[in-house]
Amino acid sequence: MTEGTTLLYDPDPTLQRLVLSGGGVTETEAVAKADAALAASRGAFEAWAVGRLAGIEAKLANESDAARNLIALAQVRDEAMLYRHEAAARVIDHLAASLGDPAADMPRRKKLFRAHALATAHALAQGPRASRTDIDQLLATLAA
Amino acid sequence: MSERRLDLAQTSVLIVEPNVRLHRVYRDALTAFGTGHVSTVPDWDGALARFGEERPHLAFVEVLDEERRPVGLDWIRRVRRELPFPSRAAPIVASSALTTARTVCEARDAGANDFMKKPFGVADLFRQLGRVVEFVRPFVVDHAYVGPCRRTKIGENHPGPERRYATQLHGGSIQGLSLA
């Protein structure tokens, strides 16, 4: 192709034709089906997530550990969201923010980590319908 | 208003995700949506070969590796430039937890159709599928860019002689094309 020339192809309708045939599922149906499909592995995830946070906490010794563990936390959070543990995912986001806070010394960060890990475990135990308000109140108490 | 229905039974989806723990969740969720075939690959090199072999209708790709290098962006560029039609034109949704304006723009300029911010839930995943299916775009092949047309607005009242710097040649239809 010569410089300055642009080839423009027509939009490919294949996927649209396959998917928008009128059959299939609505979002409500799809989410309900996914929920049912994920129910079998949700308990295993919850146990793993609590253990993973405890493992990260046990190894948390210095600032480089804190930075490295942000990715591990993000992975737990991403999975929590797919299991519809929105409240737990939100606490883990807060946890990551406090872990990476340069203004806090390591003892403070470890204390905050403990508080967030407990709040996450509580949110996971409550299931996908855990109340955000309850979790926020618990977190505020633990972090004080 | 009735909800839009998606029939995914005849579609195949490729997931390129280094976090292997997410593979099962993706697979279970997409299968529950009725997706015909779901493949998961943990590394981008393996994914390129798989993309060429399986010719998925759609791919979700994480753009950053654990060192936060944009390996997934290079992967998208390679799909767009190295694979033959129609694979090179398949919709690709870039995904990452790092969603700065720069990351999103880089994904778009690499040839991604859309960007999905992590974390996302199963409803977001379903909605994203709907967005990609509904928003089909022309495909551009240029020396500087290969991918879906990045224009999202049609300017009816553009005053200048040419909106694009280059001469546009009609490339025809992607359907039926087997070679680049």
Chai-1 contact restraints between the chains, C-beta under 6 A:
chainA,res_idxA,chainB,res_idxB,connection_type,confidence,min_distance_angstrom,max_distance_angstrom,comment,restraint_id
A,E3,B,H143,contact,1.0,0.0,6.0,A-B,restraint_1
A,G4,B,A166,contact,1.0,0.0,6.0,A-B,restraint_2
A,T5,B,A166,contact,1.0,0.0,6.0,A-B,restraint_3
A,T5,B,T167,contact,1.0,0.0,6.0,A-B,restraint_4
A,T6,B,D142,contact,1.0,0.0,6.0,A-B,restraint_5
A,T6,B,A166,contact,1.0,0.0,6.0,A-B,restraint_6
A,T6,B,Q168,contact,1.0,0.0,6.0,A-B,restraint_7
A,L7,B,V141,contact,1.0,0.0,6.0,A-B,restraint_8
A,L7,B,L169,contact,1.0,0.0,6.0,A-B,restraint_9
A,L7,B,G171,contact,1.0,0.0,6.0,A-B,restraint_10
A,L8,B,P138,contact,1.0,0.0,6.0,A-B,restraint_11
A,L8,B,V140,contact,1.0,0.0,6.0,A-B,restraint_12
A,L8,B,Q168,contact,1.0,0.0,6.0,A-B,restraint_13
A,L8,B,G171,contact,1.0,0.0,6.0,A-B,restraint_14
A,Y9,B,F139,contact,1.0,0.0,6.0,A-B,restraint_15
A,Y9,B,G171,contact,1.0,0.0,6.0,A-B,restraint_16
A,Y9,B,I174,contact,1.0,0.0,6.0,A-B,restraint_17
A,D10,B,S173,contact,1.0,0.0,6.0,A-B,restraint_18
A,P11,B,V136,contact,1.0,0.0,6.0,A-B,restraint_19
A,P11,B,R137,contact,1.0,0.0,6.0,A-B,restraint_20
A,P11,B,P138,contact,1.0,0.0,6.0,A-B,restraint_21
A,D12,B,A89,contact,1.0,0.0,6.0,A-B,restraint_22
A,D12,B,I174,contact,1.0,0.0,6.0,A-B,restraint_23
A,L15,B,H57,contact,1.0,0.0,6.0,A-B,restraint_24
A,L15,B,V133,contact,1.0,0.0,6.0,A-B,restraint_25
A,Q16,B,V133,contact,1.0,0.0,6.0,A-B,restraint_26
A,Q16,B,V136,contact,1.0,0.0,6.0,A-B,restraint_27
A,L18,B,Q10,contact,1.0,0.0,6.0,A-B,restraint_28
A,L18,B,T11,contact,1.0,0.0,6.0,A-B,restraint_29
A,V19,B,L6,contact,1.0,0.0,6.0,A-B,restraint_30
A,V19,B,D7,contact,1.0,0.0,6.0,A-B,restraint_31
A,V19,B,V133,contact,1.0,0.0,6.0,A-B,restraint_32
A,S21,B,D7,contact,1.0,0.0,6.0,A-B,restraint_33
A,G23,B,D7,contact,1.0,0.0,6.0,A-B,restraint_34
A,G24,B,R5,contact,1.0,0.0,6.0,A-B,restraint_35
A,G24,B,L6,contact,1.0,0.0,6.0,A-B,restraint_36
A,G24,B,D7,contact,1.0,0.0,6.0,A-B,restraint_37
A,G24,B,G34,contact,1.0,0.0,6.0,A-B,restraint_38
A,V25,B,G34,contact,1.0,0.0,6.0,A-B,restraint_39
A,T26,B,E3,contact,1.0,0.0,6.0,A-B,restraint_40
A,T26,B,R5,contact,1.0,0.0,6.0,A-B,restraint_41
A,E27,B,E3,contact,1.0,0.0,6.0,A-B,restraint_42
A,E27,B,F126,contact,1.0,0.0,6.0,A-B,restraint_43
A,A30,B,F33,contact,1.0,0.0,6.0,A-B,restraint_44
A,A30,B,F126,contact,1.0,0.0,6.0,A-B,restraint_45
A,V31,B,V122,contact,1.0,0.0,6.0,A-B,restraint_46
A,V31,B,A123,contact,1.0,0.0,6.0,A-B,restraint_47
A,K33,B,A32,contact,1.0,0.0,6.0,A-B,restraint_48
A,A34,B,A29,contact,1.0,0.0,6.0,A-B,restraint_49
A,A34,B,A32,contact,1.0,0.0,6.0,A-B,restraint_50
A,A34,B,V122,contact,1.0,0.0,6.0,A-B,restraint_51
A,A37,B,D28,contact,1.0,0.0,6.0,A-B,restraint_52
A,A37,B,A32,contact,1.0,0.0,6.0,A-B,restraint_53
A,L38,B,D28,contact,1.0,0.0,6.0,A-B,restraint_54
A,I71,B,E66,contact,1.0,0.0,6.0,A-B,restraint_55
A,A74,B,A97,contact,1.0,0.0,6.0,A-B,restraint_56
A,Q75,B,N19,contact,1.0,0.0,6.0,A-B,restraint_57
A,R77,B,P119,contact,1.0,0.0,6.0,A-B,restraint_58
A,D78,B,K118,contact,1.0,0.0,6.0,A-B,restraint_59
A,D78,B,P119,contact,1.0,0.0,6.0,A-B,restraint_60
A,E79,B,R21,contact,1.0,0.0,6.0,A-B,restraint_61
A,M81,B,P119,contact,1.0,0.0,6.0,A-B,restraint_62
A,M81,B,G121,contact,1.0,0.0,6.0,A-B,restraint_63
A,L82,B,V25,contact,1.0,0.0,6.0,A-B,restraint_64
A,A89,B,P119,contact,1.0,0.0,6.0,A-B,restraint_65
